[in-house]
Amino acid sequence: MNDFKDPAMQRYFNGLPAYVQESIKQSGVQLYTLAQLEKMAQNLTDKH
C-alpha cells in the first residue's frame, strides 16, 4: 500500500486501476507531487 502524505495524491492513487497501482508500487519510484503521480499513471495506462 502506498501511503502518500498528500491527501490528493492518495485519492488519485486509490482511484487508479489495480494494475496501475501495482505497477507503481513495484517500480519503487519515489513520487513527491500529484503531477509526478499523474504522469507515471498516464505512462502506464498508455502502454495498455
Secondary structure by P-SEA (a helix, b strand, c coil): ccccccaaaaaaaaaccaaaaaaaaaaccccccaaaaaaaaaaaaaac
